[in-house]
């Protein structure tokens, strides 16, 4: 498999108005500091972070440009009405579809997350659904997150012996430089409308 280059660090703006900015975060930029700075440089105004992506993961994100919009988007996340979907390339061939629930514990000192068997302090429930799109030695899957835990997709697939291609932290042994994981679609309610934005990475097309 040809190594995937992180590419440049420019932020692609899919949509913007006075209240929202929807962008494609490149691999290598921090979603809580560097991306808002890039948005401000490109279109000016304020920029409030609502959710995050790992630095080594790219994809579609929404930022608020007013405090009122930030409150509305945060409420959508809390109420579960903001839907986030991802594509990932994994080693092996997972089932055609699945609905996985696990208990996850984060070791902050190691910045690593583990699946555990019982609930205790610091443990959080995690759930995702997925559909396998292609199959082979590596397989393309599309994932819907129901919870937004740290490293959730990476850990839940790795714990079932399907580590993400390029995810050396969670068991992959390959030549990729970053996990092949991309936030491909975000859907959320805003001012009485349902907004949906989608973008696929080159490696998930075709």
C-alpha positions in Angstrom: 0.0 0.0 0.0 1.3 3.4 -1.0 2.1 5.6 2.1 -0.5 8.3 2.6 1.2 11.7 3.0 -0.4 14.1 5.5 -0.2 16.7 2.7 -0.1 20.4 3.4 -1.4 22.1 6.5 -4.0 24.4 4.9 -7.5 24.5 6.2 -10.2 24.0 3.5 -13.4 26.0 4.3 -16.5 24.1 3.2 -19.0 26.7 4.4 -19.0 29.9 6.4 -21.5 32.6 7.5 -21.8 35.0 10.4 -22.3 32.2 12.9 -20.7 29.0 11.6 -17.5 27.8 9.9 -17.4 24.3 8.6 -13.9 23.2 7.6 -11.7 20.2 6.7 -9.0 19.9 9.2 -5.7 18.6 7.8 -3.6 16.0 9.5 -1.0 17.7 11.7 -2.9 20.7 13.0 -4.2 21.0 16.5 -8.0 21.4 16.4 -8.3 23.5 19.5 -5.6 26.1 18.8 -4.0 26.0 15.3 -7.3 25.4 13.4 -9.2 28.3 15.0 -6.2 30.5 14.3 -6.2 29.5 10.6 -10.0 30.2 10.4 -9.5 33.6 11.9 -6.7 34.4 9.5 -8.8 33.2 6.5 -12.2 34.8 7.3 -11.7 37.0 10.4 -14.0 37.3 13.4 -14.3 35.1 16.5 -13.9 31.3 16.5 -15.1 28.9 19.2 -14.1 25.3 19.4 -17.1 22.9 19.9 -15.5 19.5 19.4 -12.1 18.2 18.6 -10.1 15.7 16.5 -6.8 14.2 17.3 -3.9 16.1 15.8 -3.0 13.1 13.5 -6.6 12.8 12.2 -8.2 15.0 9.6 -11.7 15.7 8.5 -14.9 17.8 8.6 -15.4 19.9 11.7 -17.8 22.8 12.6 -16.7 25.9 14.6 -18.9 28.6 16.0 -18.3 32.2 15.2 -20.6 33.6 18.0 -21.2 32.7 21.6 -24.8 32.0 20.8 -23.9 29.6 18.0 -21.4 27.9 20.4 -24.1 27.4 22.9 -26.5 25.9 20.3 -23.9 23.5 18.9 -22.7 22.5 22.4 -26.4 21.7 23.3 -26.7 19.6 20.1 -23.7 17.5 21.2 -25.1 17.1 24.8 -28.5 16.1 23.4 -27.0 13.6 20.9 -28.4 15.4 17.9 -25.0 16.2 16.3 -24.1 13.1 14.3 -20.5 12.4 13.4 -19.4 9.8 10.8 -16.0 8.6 9.9 -14.2 6.4 7.4 -11.3 4.3 8.4 -9.0 1.8 6.7 -8.4 -1.2 9.0 -6.2 -4.2 8.9 -8.1 -7.4 8.4 -11.8 -8.0 7.5 -14.3 -7.0 10.2 -18.0 -8.1 10.0 -20.2 -6.5 7.4 -21.7 -4.3 10.1 -21.7 -4.0 13.8 -22.9 -2.1 16.9 -20.1 -2.2 19.5 -20.2 -1.1 23.1 -17.2 -1.1 25.4 -15.9 0.4 28.6 -12.9 2.6 28.0 -10.2 3.8 30.5 -7.8 6.5 29.5 -4.2 6.5 30.9 -3.5 10.2 30.7 0.2 9.8 31.5 0.7 7.5 28.5 -2.0 9.2 26.4 -3.4 5.8 25.6 -6.9 4.3 26.1 -7.7 0.7 27.1 -10.8 -1.5 26.9 -11.7 -2.7 30.4 -14.3 -5.2 31.7 -16.0 -3.4 34.6 -17.1 0.1 35.4 -15.0 2.0 37.9 -13.6 5.5 38.4 -12.5 7.1 35.2 -14.2 4.4 33.0 -16.6 5.6 30.3 -19.0 3.8 28.1 -18.3 4.0 24.4 -20.6 3.0 21.5 -20.2 3.1 17.7 -21.9 1.5 14.7 -20.2 0.6 11.4 -20.6 -0.8 8.0 -17.8 -2.5 6.0 -17.5 -0.9 2.5 -14.7 -3.0 1.1 -12.9 -6.2 2.3 -9.5 -7.7 2.0 -6.2 -7.7 3.8 -7.2 -4.1 4.6 -10.9 -3.0 4.7 -12.7 0.3 4.4 -15.3 0.9 7.0 -17.8 3.8 7.6 -18.5 4.5 11.3 -21.1 6.4 13.2 -20.1 7.6 16.7 -22.7 7.5 19.4 -20.2 8.7 22.0 -17.1 10.9 21.6 -14.4 9.2 23.7 -10.7 9.8 23.3 -9.2 7.5 20.7 -12.5 5.6 20.7 -12.6 4.3 17.1 -8.9 3.4 17.2 -9.3 1.5 20.5 -12.5 -0.3 19.7 -11.3 -1.7 16.4 -7.8 -2.5 17.7 -9.2 -4.4 20.7 -11.0 -6.7 18.2 -7.7 -7.3 16.2 -8.6 -4.8 13.4 -6.1 -1.9 14.1 -6.4 1.1 11.9 -3.8 1.2 9.1 -1.1 3.7 10.2 -2.1 3.5 13.9 1.2 2.4 15.5 0.0 3.4 19.0 -2.7 0.7 18.8 -1.0 -2.2 17.1 -0.6 -1.5 13.4 2.6 -2.6 11.8 2.8 -0.8 8.4 4.5 2.1 6.7 1.8 4.7 7.0 2.7 7.9 8.8 -0.7 8.6 10.4 -3.9 6.6 11.2 -6.1 6.2 8.2 -9.1 7.8 9.9 -11.1 10.7 8.6 -14.1 12.6 9.9 -16.2 12.4 6.7 -19.6 13.8 7.6 -21.2 15.9 10.3 -25.0 16.5 10.7 -26.5 18.9 13.2 -29.6 21.0 13.8 -29.2 24.8 13.7 -32.0 27.4 13.8 -34.7 25.0 12.8 -32.8 23.4 10.0 -30.7 20.2 9.7 -27.3 20.9 8.2 -25.1 18.2 6.7 -21.6 18.5 5.4 -19.6 15.7 3.9 -16.1 15.2 2.4 -14.2 12.0 1.7 -10.4 11.6 1.7 -8.8 10.4 -1.6 -8.0 7.0 -0.1 -11.7 6.4 0.6 -12.9 7.1 -2.9 -13.3 4.7 -5.8 
